[in-house]
């Protein structure tokens, strides 16, 4: 779990972490506390439209917008500002000028509404704070949950949707191996224009995992595929890891013929529901990890619409509210758009690499002892530099795992 909390991810059996200071598109780990999640209007519409399709077979008239417009970043050395930026700047100057005029105080629309509301409360001899509290309680009672939409399903509906969590490599998993690959191949070809999809590559990428199955707190940990079966036909697959503290979404592929169902949003909501269900059994597991957030990529920005979400600061390893991070990302002066979310916060000190536990020639020992036994590794400056880089990327706690280096194993 520590690797996920330090910004690492998996691809097949490999663990990796982008070097955000030098990569062209900085990637930040994003997570959601599912105990605080509330659906937006568009997310509710995705659930409602799916139910309407299942009940009647009719396609929704208007789908869900799952991508944002490209980001205009304030990069160092960039040319002139965009027209929109100029308009925003002009608007800000006008607002500032008005605010400086003491004789013409400018109220925002929200302030005007609050002022009118408080005036009505005084006329009725009501306490505005008490009224606000009662309204919040009523709103909370009316708040729809993902489960409430799932529970609407009826036997007489035209279509049946089954969502099934299947353990990687199990007997049931093998029953749809070919169907899943054909779905992936169709998705890659249609969406990503990939003409060279092979079964071996599919299995390495999405069916292999470094995780071992484990039971904890009444739930099974490990790697899974989340199947979406429409009338017993596979239309979408989510590749996920269930870890002690989080449900981690790795990849999703679907049948493009069903794009009208906003499957990106819908499958994410069902993953959140799965996380909430697991949390009810094992309270330590309450986070939904959505992989990496890329601020400059419109296809990735939908992840921030699942609120309230946090991004991981690449420097301090602290989690920061997305809204605060967005302002820093929008104002980044780095050539690639990189930003630290806790400016000035110290990076946790990495332990002395000599104490790193390594596997060397059949046994587990410290790096210091291994280097004593293998002088050629101790004299390999590039190897030692790579070890120091690894320690920096992993962060302050290197003691939870044992590391394997080719240089220490003949």
C-alpha distance (Angstrom), angle and dihedral (degrees) to the residues before:
residue distance angle dihedral
X1 . . .
X2 3.81 . .
X3 3.80 91.1 .
X4 3.82 91.1 57.1
X5 3.82 90.0 49.6
X6 3.81 89.5 51.6
X7 3.80 94.7 53.4
X8 3.81 100.7 -95.9
X9 3.79 125.2 137.4
X10 3.81 137.6 -175.7
X11 3.78 134.6 -117.3
X12 3.76 109.8 -173.5
X13 3.80 105.6 -49.1
X14 3.80 93.5 -20.9
X15 3.80 128.2 96.6
X16 3.78 117.6 -150.3
X17 3.78 142.1 171.2
X18 3.82 126.6 -166.4
X19 3.80 118.5 -124.2
X20 3.78 95.3 -127.2
X21 3.78 95.8 -167.6
X22 3.80 93.2 63.7
X23 3.81 106.4 22.3
X24 3.81 117.3 102.6
X25 3.82 92.4 -124.6
X26 3.84 115.4 31.7
X27 3.80 111.8 -137.6
X28 3.78 120.9 -153.9
X29 3.79 126.7 -167.6
X30 3.81 109.5 -114.7
X31 3.79 126.8 -162.9
X32 3.80 140.1 176.0
X33 3.81 128.8 -148.4
X34 3.82 99.3 -134.1
X35 3.82 92.4 -159.6
X36 3.82 88.0 67.8
X37 3.80 99.5 38.2
X38 3.79 120.0 126.6
X39 3.76 123.4 -179.5
X40 3.78 120.3 -117.2
X41 3.80 122.1 -135.6
X42 3.80 92.9 -98.6
X43 3.82 91.5 49.1
X44 3.80 90.6 51.2
X45 3.78 88.2 49.3
X46 3.82 90.3 53.4
X47 3.82 89.9 54.2
X48 3.80 92.4 44.5
X49 3.80 94.1 48.0
X50 3.79 91.5 50.1
X51 3.81 90.1 52.7
X52 3.79 91.9 47.3
X53 3.80 90.4 51.9
X54 3.81 91.9 47.9
X55 3.79 91.5 48.3
X56 3.83 99.5 44.8
X57 3.81 108.2 10.6
X58 3.81 90.6 -124.8
X59 3.78 118.6 137.0
X60 3.82 116.9 -123.6
X61 3.80 114.0 -100.7
X62 3.80 92.8 -137.7
X63 3.80 124.0 25.5
X64 3.80 130.3 -153.5
X65 3.80 120.1 -84.1
X66 3.79 103.0 -122.1
X67 3.80 98.9 175.9
X68 3.79 133.2 60.7
X69 3.77 127.6 -143.3
X70 3.82 116.0 -91.6
X71 3.79 114.6 -81.8
X72 3.78 121.7 -109.4
X73 3.82 101.7 -140.6
X74 3.78 125.0 -163.2
X75 3.80 96.1 -128.6
X76 3.77 123.3 179.7
X77 3.75 111.7 -102.4
X78 3.80 93.8 17.0
X79 3.79 119.9 144.2
X80 3.79 127.8 -120.2
X81 3.78 122.8 -18.7
X82 3.77 119.8 -98.6
X83 3.79 117.9 -100.1
X84 3.79 89.7 -110.4
X85 3.80 91.2 53.4
X86 3.81 89.7 51.5
X87 3.80 90.6 50.3
X88 3.82 90.9 49.7
X89 3.81 90.7 49.1
X90 3.81 91.8 49.4
X91 3.80 91.0 48.2
X92 3.81 90.1 50.0
X93 3.82 91.3 50.5
X94 3.81 91.5 51.0
X95 3.81 91.9 48.5
X96 3.79 91.5 48.3
X97 3.81 91.0 50.0
X98 3.79 91.1 52.1
X99 3.80 93.0 47.3
X100 3.81 90.5 53.6
X101 3.80 90.4 58.3
X102 3.80 102.7 88.3
X103 3.80 91.4 -166.3
X104 3.82 92.4 58.3
X105 3.83 108.6 46.1
X106 3.80 111.0 -170.8
X107 3.79 118.4 -141.9
X108 3.76 124.3 -163.3
X109 3.80 119.6 -125.6
X110 3.80 89.4 -106.1
X111 3.80 91.7 52.7
X112 3.81 90.7 49.0
X113 3.82 90.7 51.2
X114 3.81 91.4 48.6
X115 3.79 91.5 49.0
X116 3.82 92.2 51.8
X117 3.81 91.1 45.3
X118 3.81 93.1 52.1
X119 3.82 90.8 47.2
X120 3.82 91.0 54.3
X121 3.81 90.6 48.5
X122 3.82 91.2 52.8
X123 3.80 90.7 50.2
X124 3.81 89.1 54.9
X125 3.84 94.0 41.4
X126 3.80 91.3 -116.2
X127 3.79 128.8 143.4
X128 3.84 107.6 -118.1
X129 3.83 92.4 -148.3
X130 3.81 91.7 53.1
X131 3.82 91.1 49.1
X132 3.82 91.0 49.1
X133 3.81 90.8 50.8
X134 3.81 91.7 50.8
X135 3.81 90.6 49.2
X136 3.80 92.1 51.1
X137 3.80 90.3 50.9
X138 3.82 91.4 51.1
X139 3.80 91.1 47.2
X140 3.80 90.4 50.9
X141 3.80 90.5 51.0
X142 3.81 90.2 52.4
X143 3.82 94.2 46.0
X144 3.78 110.4 121.7
X145 3.79 119.3 -136.1
X146 3.79 128.5 -152.6
X147 3.79 88.9 -113.8
X148 3.80 91.5 55.7
X149 3.82 89.6 61.9
X150 3.80 92.2 45.5
X151 3.80 90.2 52.1
X152 3.82 91.0 58.4
X153 3.83 91.4 75.4
X154 3.83 114.2 119.1
X155 3.83 131.6 -165.5
X156 3.83 91.5 -123.4
X157 3.81 94.2 58.6
X158 3.80 115.6 121.1
X159 3.81 93.8 -121.6
X160 3.78 134.4 31.4
X161 3.82 122.6 -144.0
X162 3.79 118.5 -163.7
X163 3.82 121.8 -172.3
X164 3.78 112.7 -161.2
X165 3.83 130.9 -178.9
X166 3.79 108.1 -145.2
X167 3.81 124.8 -171.0
X168 3.80 113.9 -121.1
X169 3.80 112.2 -104.2
X170 3.81 95.7 8.3
X171 3.79 125.8 132.8
X172 3.80 93.8 -99.3
X173 3.80 91.0 47.7
X174 3.80 90.3 60.3
X175 3.81 93.3 54.7
X176 3.80 91.8 74.2
X177 3.80 100.1 30.2
X178 3.81 95.5 118.2
X179 3.81 93.7 39.9
X180 3.79 90.5 51.9
X181 3.81 92.2 49.6
X182 3.81 92.3 49.3
X183 3.81 89.2 50.8
X184 3.82 90.5 50.1
X185 3.82 91.8 47.6
X186 3.81 91.9 50.7
X187 3.81 90.6 48.3
X188 3.80 94.1 48.5
X189 3.79 92.4 47.0
X190 3.81 96.0 46.6
X191 3.80 101.7 36.3
X192 3.82 103.5 28.8
X193 3.84 100.2 24.2
X194 3.81 89.9 -125.3
X195 3.80 109.0 161.2
X196 3.81 97.1 176.7
X197 3.82 107.0 67.0
X198 3.78 113.4 150.9
X199 3.78 130.5 -176.3
X200 3.81 93.3 -125.3
X201 3.81 91.4 54.0
X202 3.79 91.8 46.1
X203 3.79 91.0 53.6
X204 3.82 93.6 46.6
X205 3.79 91.9 48.8
X206 3.81 103.2 39.7
X207 3.81 109.1 11.0
X208 3.82 102.2 46.4
X209 3.79 121.0 76.4
X210 3.81 138.7 177.2
X211 3.82 90.2 -142.0
X212 3.78 125.5 101.4
X213 3.79 122.4 -145.7
X214 3.79 113.9 -102.6
X215 3.80 137.6 169.9
X216 3.79 116.9 -133.6
X217 3.80 131.3 164.0
X218 3.80 92.2 -12.6
X219 3.81 96.6 -52.2
X220 3.81 134.3 95.8
X221 3.79 117.5 -116.6
X222 3.78 123.7 -156.8
X223 3.81 139.7 70.8
X224 3.80 124.0 -34.4
X225 3.79 145.3 169.4
X226 3.80 116.8 -131.1
X227 3.80 106.8 -146.2
X228 3.80 124.1 -153.8
X229 3.80 107.6 -159.3
X230 3.80 118.4 -170.8
X231 3.81 108.3 -166.7
X232 3.83 86.8 -20.1
X233 3.82 91.9 -53.2
X234 3.82 119.3 119.3
X235 3.83 108.8 -119.9
X236 3.83 101.1 159.6
X237 3.80 139.5 13.6
X238 3.80 128.7 -163.5
X239 3.81 117.4 -160.7
X240 3.81 108.2 -147.6
X241 3.79 144.2 168.2
X242 3.80 122.2 -145.7
X243 3.81 109.5 -150.4
X244 3.82 131.4 176.2
X245 3.81 93.5 -92.1
X246 3.78 105.1 19.7
X247 3.78 151.2 33.6
X248 3.80 103.7 -130.6
X249 3.83 120.2 -157.0
X250 3.81 110.3 -149.8
X251 3.81 107.2 171.4
X252 3.79 142.0 -18.6
X253 3.79 132.0 -156.2
X254 3.78 129.5 176.9
X255 3.79 146.3 172.3
X256 3.84 105.8 -81.6
X257 3.81 89.6 -147.3
X258 3.82 86.6 74.0
X259 3.80 96.6 50.0
X260 3.81 88.2 116.3
X261 3.82 87.4 73.4
X262 3.85 92.2 65.2
X263 3.78 89.6 -123.2
X264 3.81 94.1 178.6
X265 3.80 90.8 62.8
X266 3.79 96.0 34.5
X267 3.82 96.3 50.9
X268 3.82 90.9 47.1
X269 3.81 89.6 53.5
X270 3.78 90.9 50.9
X271 3.82 89.5 49.8
X272 3.80 88.3 53.4
X273 3.80 88.9 50.4
X274 3.81 89.6 51.3
X275 3.82 89.2 51.7
X276 3.81 91.3 49.9
X277 3.80 89.7 50.4
X278 3.82 91.7 51.1
X279 3.81 90.7 46.4
X280 3.81 89.6 56.6
X281 3.82 87.9 59.2
X282 3.81 99.8 36.0
X283 3.81 111.9 24.6
X284 3.82 95.8 -162.7
X285 3.80 89.4 68.2
X286 3.80 105.3 76.6
X287 3.80 107.4 126.5
X288 3.77 129.1 93.3
X289 3.79 110.8 -155.8
X290 3.81 114.3 -156.3
X291 3.79 97.8 -169.0
X292 3.79 116.1 -118.8
X293 3.79 128.3 -9.2
X294 3.82 115.2 -146.3
X295 3.79 111.7 -166.8
X296 3.81 95.0 -162.3
X297 3.83 94.2 50.2
X298 3.84 116.0 83.9
X299 3.83 91.1 -160.4
X300 3.83 90.5 59.2
X301 3.78 101.3 42.2
X302 3.82 93.7 79.8
X303 3.81 87.2 78.5
X304 3.80 91.3 74.2
X305 3.81 89.8 59.4
X306 3.80 89.7 75.8
X307 3.78 98.3 85.1
X308 2.95 143.5 -117.1
X309 3.80 92.5 24.7
X310 3.80 131.2 161.1
X311 3.79 133.5 -151.5
X312 3.79 124.1 -143.8
X313 3.79 115.5 -118.2
X314 3.80 106.4 -127.4
X315 3.79 92.3 -148.2
X316 3.81 106.8 41.7
X317 3.86 99.6 24.2
X318 3.80 88.4 -129.0
X319 3.81 123.4 139.1
X320 3.79 113.6 -122.1
X321 3.82 130.2 -168.9
X322 3.78 110.2 -99.2
X323 3.81 95.3 -125.4
X324 3.80 90.6 59.7
X325 3.81 90.8 46.7
X326 3.80 92.7 49.6
X327 3.79 92.1 59.0
X328 3.81 90.5 51.1
X329 3.80 92.5 47.0
X330 3.79 92.3 48.6
X331 3.79 89.6 52.1
X332 3.80 97.8 42.7
X333 3.81 115.2 138.7
X334 3.82 95.0 -168.1
X335 3.79 115.4 112.9
X336 3.83 91.4 -120.5
X337 3.82 96.8 39.4
X338 3.82 95.6 -105.8
X339 3.79 118.3 158.7
X340 3.78 137.7 178.5
X341 3.79 111.3 -132.7
X342 3.81 95.4 -154.0
X343 3.81 102.6 43.9
X344 3.77 110.9 -157.4
X345 3.81 94.5 10.2
X346 3.81 111.2 133.4
X347 3.78 120.2 -114.9
X348 3.83 111.9 -117.6
X349 3.77 108.2 -101.0
X350 3.78 114.5 -106.1
X351 3.83 115.6 -130.3
X352 3.76 121.8 -105.8
X353 3.80 105.7 -77.5
X354 3.80 90.8 -136.5
X355 3.82 88.2 74.9
X356 3.81 93.1 53.1
X357 3.81 111.1 125.5
X358 3.80 111.6 -125.0
X359 3.77 137.9 175.7
X360 3.78 108.0 -121.8
X361 3.79 126.4 174.7
X362 3.79 96.3 -28.7
X363 3.80 102.2 -36.6
X364 3.80 142.5 72.6
X365 3.79 115.8 -112.1
X366 3.79 141.1 141.6
X367 3.77 121.1 -77.1
X368 3.80 89.5 -117.6
X369 3.81 92.8 56.9
X370 3.81 92.2 43.4
X371 3.79 91.8 53.6
X372 3.79 89.9 50.9
X373 3.80 89.1 56.6
X374 3.83 94.5 43.3
X375 3.84 108.7 44.1
X376 3.81 93.9 176.6
X377 3.82 89.6 61.9
X378 3.82 90.5 47.9
X379 3.81 89.2 54.8
X380 3.81 94.3 47.2
X381 3.82 102.6 101.5
X382 3.80 93.9 -174.9
X383 3.81 91.4 53.8
X384 3.81 92.0 49.5
X385 3.82 90.6 48.3
X386 3.81 89.7 51.9
X387 3.81 90.3 51.8
X388 3.80 90.9 51.7
X389 3.82 90.6 48.8
X390 3.81 89.8 51.3
X391 3.80 91.1 51.2
X392 3.80 89.6 51.7
X393 3.81 93.2 50.2
X394 3.80 96.3 45.0
X395 3.77 92.9 49.2
X396 3.78 134.9 -150.0
X397 3.80 101.4 -21.0
X398 3.81 114.0 61.8
X399 3.80 94.9 146.9
X400 3.82 99.4 83.8
X401 3.80 96.8 73.5
X402 3.79 141.4 39.8
X403 3.80 116.9 -124.6
X404 3.78 127.8 -143.3
X405 3.82 120.8 -149.7
X406 3.78 123.8 179.9
X407 3.79 89.3 -141.3
X408 3.84 89.9 64.6
X409 3.79 95.9 48.5
X410 3.77 120.9 65.1
